[in-house]
Structures are given as structure tokens and as C-alpha cells.
């Protein structure tokens, strides 16, 4: 067993299997710029270990991920270039996870919010506890869903439901997510680890060549239908929204409502 050094994620390889665990449980595993960069590094670390066939992506504690770290959007930036670089970190993360050589399984429990949902969408397979709750609050926060989230959602659940969920920001449960095609399996939370283990062991019995071939082929077909390459410009829309007065007022009103709850 070996691990990759990181501060906000735990990265472990054990023979043919590996794990990436978001590890800021006290804050429900927010995705700071540091965490996003560490996820990119973790993906590249696993790519240098071709013996690893399957990697489970999960969150420590009570949730998968509370989404983008809001502090990252309010800290002063060192100029426009630095702001754009920070805004683009999530896209780089999703691209790196999706391009991993190993098959990735998102193990989802608790809250899976915004950027956390994009991380799950970048994984190949998704297994969730029936009690998991999903939401995409970006529009309420006065920012667009970035990080390549729109094409990935359109690819998985279609354009109409993507528009509804992203524009209304309404929460939805695991059963709806599975019916929509976002999740592969939904099980009681007490059975989540066993279900993930069962899926991991199913995959480990296959050859690395056929797993990689299937993953690459499917991703190529999916990219031909709904490409993610244009998501490079997501950072520009995000930075623009952070300077739009109406968007900032909407964000302030939303955060006030959250604080009063």
C-alpha cells in the first residue's frame, strides 16, 4: 500500500485498487482551489500506476462534498489573470478525473452540492446512498455552473432537466437522480460500502486492457455527442458574474436567507 502526499485529500493505492477521499469533514469537504489542484495531482499520480484498475472517489465524514469553497470566490485576487486561473481550477479538476486511466467510482452520501456534483459527474460510475441529497445552488449564488458542469449534466440527464435543475436550484434526492440517469445504483446508506465493494470486485476481475478500452470508447462517443472542450470559457463567465452587480445582489440575498434559517 502506498499513498500520495496531499493536505485536503487522502490518496491511497493498494494493489489494483485505489481511493481518493476528500478530507475536510468538519466543513463537509468543500472544494477549495487547493483541493481542486490536489485532485488534479492525485489523478496524475494514479495515471503513473497502470496496475491500478479502479479508484473510489468519496468524502470523509457526513457528506460527499458541500461544493465550491465560497471563500475562494470572495478572497481578493492578484489581478484578472490570477482570478481567471482560480476560476478555471475546477474545470482542470473535472478534466483530469474524467481522463484517468483507471475506472472511477463516485461513492456519494450526505450532501453532494454544486462543484461536488461536477466531481461526481466526472467519475465513470456513481453509487449513492438513498439518503443522499443533491443540489446545484450556483445561480442562487449569482454565478453560472462552471467547471464543465453543464455539458456533463446534459450528457447524463439531458438538456431540459439540466436547465431546470441548474436554473431553479431546487434540491433533489437519490431516487430522482437515478431515474434521470445520473446514478448507476442507489442503496440504503447502511449498504453503501458493501455495494461499492461489490462493484469494485466485479471490475477487478476484468482485464485492464478491456476496461480501459471500454472507458475510452464510451468517453469518445459521449464527447462526440456533447463535447466538454468548450468548457475552457467557463472561467470567463464565472469571473464576469463575480463583477456583475445584479448577480452580486442575488448572491447577497441568497446568503442572507441561508443565514436566517
C-alpha positions as CSV (number, residue, x, y, z in Angstrom):
1,X,0.0,0.0,0.0
2,X,1.3,3.5,-0.8
3,X,-0.1,7.0,-0.6
4,X,0.3,10.3,-2.3
5,X,1.1,13.3,-0.1
6,X,-1.7,15.9,0.0
7,X,-3.3,18.2,2.6
8,X,-7.0,18.2,1.9
9,X,-7.5,14.8,0.2
10,X,-6.3,11.3,1.1
11,X,-4.9,9.3,-1.8
12,X,-4.0,5.6,-1.5
13,X,-3.1,2.8,-3.9
14,X,-3.4,-0.8,-2.7
15,X,-2.5,-3.2,-5.5
16,X,-5.1,-3.0,-8.3
17,X,-7.4,-0.6,-6.4
18,X,-7.1,3.0,-5.1
19,X,-9.0,5.7,-3.4
20,X,-9.3,9.4,-3.4
21,X,-11.1,10.8,-0.3
22,X,-12.0,14.4,0.3
23,X,-10.8,15.0,3.8
24,X,-12.1,18.3,5.3
25,X,-15.1,16.7,7.1
26,X,-15.6,19.5,9.6
27,X,-16.6,21.8,6.6
28,X,-18.4,19.0,4.6
29,X,-15.4,18.7,2.2
30,X,-15.6,22.0,0.3
31,X,-13.6,22.2,-2.9
32,X,-11.1,25.0,-2.4
33,X,-8.6,25.9,-5.1
34,X,-6.0,23.8,-3.1
35,X,-8.3,20.8,-3.1
36,X,-9.0,21.1,-6.8
37,X,-5.3,21.2,-7.5
38,X,-4.7,18.2,-5.2
39,X,-7.4,16.3,-7.1
40,X,-5.6,17.0,-10.4
41,X,-2.3,15.8,-8.8
42,X,-4.0,12.7,-7.5
43,X,-5.4,11.8,-10.9
44,X,-1.9,12.2,-12.5
45,X,-0.4,10.1,-9.6
46,X,-2.7,7.3,-10.4
47,X,-2.1,7.6,-14.1
48,X,1.6,6.8,-13.4
49,X,0.4,3.5,-11.7
50,X,-1.1,1.4,-14.6
51,X,-1.6,-1.6,-12.2
52,X,-4.5,0.4,-10.5
53,X,-7.7,-0.6,-12.3
54,X,-10.3,1.0,-10.1
55,X,-10.3,4.2,-7.9
56,X,-13.1,5.0,-5.5
57,X,-13.8,8.8,-5.0
58,X,-15.6,9.6,-1.8
59,X,-15.9,12.2,1.0
60,X,-14.9,11.8,4.6
61,X,-17.5,12.5,7.4
62,X,-21.1,13.4,6.9
63,X,-21.1,14.4,3.2
64,X,-19.6,13.8,-0.2
65,X,-18.9,17.5,-0.8
66,X,-20.5,20.8,0.0
67,X,-19.2,22.1,-3.3
68,X,-17.0,25.0,-4.2
69,X,-15.4,26.8,-1.2
70,X,-17.2,30.1,-1.2
71,X,-14.2,31.8,0.4
72,X,-12.3,31.2,-2.8
73,X,-14.7,33.5,-4.6
74,X,-14.6,36.3,-2.1
75,X,-10.8,36.5,-1.5
76,X,-9.2,39.4,-3.3
77,X,-7.3,38.2,-6.3
78,X,-3.9,39.3,-7.6
79,X,-5.2,40.7,-10.8
80,X,-7.5,39.4,-13.6
81,X,-5.1,36.6,-14.6
82,X,-5.0,35.2,-11.1
83,X,-8.7,35.4,-10.8
84,X,-9.3,33.5,-14.0
85,X,-6.7,30.9,-13.1
86,X,-8.5,30.2,-9.8
87,X,-11.9,30.1,-11.6
88,X,-10.5,27.6,-14.1
89,X,-9.2,25.2,-11.4
90,X,-12.5,23.2,-11.3
91,X,-12.5,22.6,-15.0
92,X,-9.0,21.3,-14.8
93,X,-10.0,19.0,-11.9
94,X,-13.0,17.6,-13.8
95,X,-11.0,17.0,-17.0
96,X,-8.2,15.3,-15.0
97,X,-10.5,13.0,-13.1
98,X,-12.5,12.1,-16.3
99,X,-9.3,11.3,-18.2
100,X,-7.9,9.0,-15.6
101,X,-6.6,5.6,-16.8
102,X,-8.4,3.8,-14.0
103,X,-12.2,3.3,-13.8
104,X,-13.5,5.8,-11.2
105,X,-16.5,5.2,-8.9
106,X,-18.1,8.1,-7.0
107,X,-19.3,6.9,-3.6
108,X,-21.9,9.5,-2.7
109,X,-23.5,10.1,0.7
110,X,-24.9,13.1,2.5
111,X,-24.8,16.3,0.6
112,X,-23.5,16.5,-3.0
113,X,-23.6,20.1,-3.9
114,X,-22.6,22.2,-6.9
115,X,-18.9,21.5,-7.7
116,X,-19.2,18.3,-5.8
117,X,-21.8,17.1,-8.2
118,X,-19.4,18.1,-11.1
119,X,-16.7,15.9,-9.5
120,X,-19.2,13.0,-9.3
121,X,-20.2,13.6,-12.9
122,X,-16.5,13.4,-13.9
123,X,-16.4,9.8,-12.5
124,X,-17.2,6.8,-14.6
125,X,-19.8,5.2,-12.3
126,X,-21.8,6.6,-9.4
127,X,-23.3,4.8,-6.4
128,X,-25.3,6.7,-3.8
129,X,-27.0,6.2,-0.5
130,X,-30.7,6.6,-0.7
131,X,-30.4,9.4,1.8
132,X,-28.0,11.5,-0.4
133,X,-29.2,14.9,-1.3
134,X,-28.1,16.8,-4.4
135,X,-28.3,20.5,-5.3
136,X,-26.8,23.0,-7.7
137,X,-27.1,26.4,-6.0
138,X,-24.8,28.4,-8.3
139,X,-27.5,30.5,-9.9
140,X,-28.8,31.4,-6.5
141,X,-25.2,32.5,-5.6
142,X,-25.1,34.7,-8.7
143,X,-22.7,32.6,-10.6
144,X,-23.1,30.2,-13.6
145,X,-22.5,26.5,-13.1
146,X,-18.9,26.3,-14.4
147,X,-16.2,23.6,-14.4
148,X,-17.7,21.8,-17.4
149,X,-20.8,21.0,-15.3
150,X,-23.3,21.9,-18.0
151,X,-22.1,19.6,-20.8
152,X,-21.5,16.8,-18.2
153,X,-25.1,17.1,-16.9
154,X,-26.5,17.4,-20.4
155,X,-24.6,14.2,-21.3
156,X,-26.0,12.3,-18.3
157,X,-29.6,13.7,-17.8
158,X,-30.4,15.7,-21.0
159,X,-30.8,19.4,-21.7
160,X,-34.3,20.0,-20.3
161,X,-33.7,18.6,-16.9
162,X,-30.2,20.2,-16.8
163,X,-31.9,23.6,-17.4
164,X,-34.5,23.0,-14.7
165,X,-32.2,21.9,-12.0
166,X,-29.5,24.5,-12.7
167,X,-31.9,27.4,-13.1
168,X,-34.3,26.7,-10.3
169,X,-31.6,25.4,-7.9
170,X,-34.1,23.0,-6.3
171,X,-32.6,20.1,-4.3
172,X,-33.3,16.6,-5.5
173,X,-32.9,13.1,-4.0
174,X,-31.0,10.0,-5.0
175,X,-34.1,8.3,-6.4
176,X,-34.7,11.2,-8.8
177,X,-31.0,11.3,-9.7
178,X,-31.1,7.6,-10.6
179,X,-34.3,7.9,-12.6
180,X,-32.7,10.8,-14.5
181,X,-29.7,8.6,-15.4
182,X,-27.2,10.3,-13.2
183,X,-26.7,7.4,-10.8
184,X,-25.9,3.8,-11.5
185,X,-27.1,2.4,-8.2
186,X,-29.0,3.6,-5.1
187,X,-28.9,1.6,-1.9
188,X,-29.7,2.2,1.8
189,X,-26.8,4.1,3.5
190,X,-26.0,1.1,5.7
191,X,-25.4,-0.9,2.5
192,X,-23.4,1.7,0.6
193,X,-19.9,0.4,1.4
194,X,-20.9,-3.2,0.6
195,X,-22.4,-2.1,-2.7
196,X,-19.3,-0.1,-3.7
197,X,-17.1,-3.0,-2.7
198,X,-19.2,-5.4,-4.8
199,X,-18.9,-3.1,-7.8
200,X,-15.1,-2.7,-7.3
201,X,-14.6,-6.5,-7.1
202,X,-16.7,-7.0,-10.3
203,X,-14.4,-4.6,-12.1
204,X,-11.2,-6.0,-10.7
205,X,-12.0,-9.4,-12.3
206,X,-11.7,-7.8,-15.8
207,X,-8.6,-7.2,-17.7
208,X,-7.1,-3.7,-17.5
209,X,-7.0,-3.5,-21.3
210,X,-10.7,-4.2,-21.8
211,X,-11.7,-1.8,-19.0
212,X,-9.5,1.0,-20.5
213,X,-10.8,0.3,-24.0
214,X,-14.4,0.4,-22.9
215,X,-13.9,3.6,-20.9
216,X,-12.0,5.4,-23.8
217,X,-14.5,4.3,-26.4
218,X,-17.5,5.4,-24.4
219,X,-15.9,8.7,-23.5
220,X,-15.1,9.3,-27.1
221,X,-18.6,8.7,-28.2
222,X,-20.0,10.8,-25.4
223,X,-17.7,13.7,-26.3
224,X,-18.8,13.4,-29.9
225,X,-22.4,14.0,-28.7
226,X,-21.7,16.6,-26.0
227,X,-18.2,18.0,-26.0
228,X,-16.6,19.4,-22.9
229,X,-13.7,21.1,-24.6
230,X,-15.6,24.4,-24.9
231,X,-15.7,24.5,-21.1
232,X,-12.4,26.3,-21.1
233,X,-14.5,29.5,-21.3
234,X,-16.5,28.7,-18.2
235,X,-13.9,30.6,-16.1
236,X,-14.6,33.8,-18.1
237,X,-18.3,33.6,-17.4
238,X,-17.6,32.9,-13.7
239,X,-15.2,35.8,-13.4
240,X,-17.7,38.1,-15.2
241,X,-20.5,37.1,-12.8
242,X,-18.4,37.9,-9.8
243,X,-18.3,41.5,-11.1
244,X,-21.9,41.8,-12.2
245,X,-24.0,44.0,-9.8
246,X,-27.3,42.2,-10.2
247,X,-25.6,38.8,-9.7
248,X,-23.8,40.1,-6.6
249,X,-27.2,41.3,-5.2
250,X,-28.8,38.0,-5.9
251,X,-25.9,36.2,-4.1
252,X,-26.2,38.5,-1.1
253,X,-30.0,37.9,-0.8
254,X,-29.5,34.2,-1.0
255,X,-26.8,34.1,1.6
256,X,-29.0,36.3,3.9
257,X,-31.8,33.7,3.6
258,X,-29.4,30.9,4.4
259,X,-28.1,32.6,7.5
260,X,-31.6,33.2,8.8
261,X,-32.5,29.5,8.6
